């Protein structure tokens, strides 16, 4: 049986996945940056969302608020987007974890795709799902400890052969060990800025830090957390606000807070990226 273009890409990606760190450094060469940027990153806009339970809203302390009102639920961005598209397609596997032969996180929890392009994904790679199935997938990924990325990613429309990049919205569910975007520190800064944190995110180390180093042990997928002078330090230029360091800190010494209305701002940013299904 002849392989589809997408299936051929899967074989290629699996074989070359761990060369991405070397290849991403090529974007620092001016001419190659231009060629690679246009071919693979043009029009990209991807947000990394903190895990639920890690984010609190900054509130005027003179105001009375209901218990829990200060909590922000980033996965609501995914849920509201899924509802807008009324379903999509879910990959049968996570290509990153499959390529890396991951044993720490479930390989079967693959990316989800929304928009007209999602209907064109080969059934050998993904299954079409309705709104309810898509929402259940979001819950399973949260329970598995995965971090959501959402946005337009040109390379996905290419390897999945789904047509124009404007037809496909990607929702990745990433682990810290296998994420494609671990290559961010190696990318040219301009290209790396197409992958950002959720609007209004502030990640900070508090005075409770004891310098235990738990947050530096393979937790941050972009290596933004280090120890300096016996305290954790976050390099803001690298940090993408995923919230993993908050979850692993045994002393509650790292905090994520947000200003403004990050859910509404995120949804407004996502809305023009991809049109709903026809």
Buried (B, 14 or more C-beta within 10 A) or exposed (E): EEEBEBBEBBEEBBEEBEEBEEBBBBBEEEEBBEEBBEEBBEBBBBBBBBBBBBBEBEEEEEEEEEEEEBEBBBBBBBBBBBEBBEBBBBBBBBBBBBBBEBEEBBBEBBBBBBBBBBBBBBEEBBEEBEBEBBBEBBEEBBEEBBBBBBBBBBBBBBBBBBBEBBBBBBBBBBBBBBBBBBBBBBBBEEBBEBBBBBBBBBBEBEEEBEBBEBBBEEBBBBBBBBBEEEBBBBBEEBBBBBBBBBBBBEEEBBBBBBEEBBBEBBBEBBEEBBEEBE
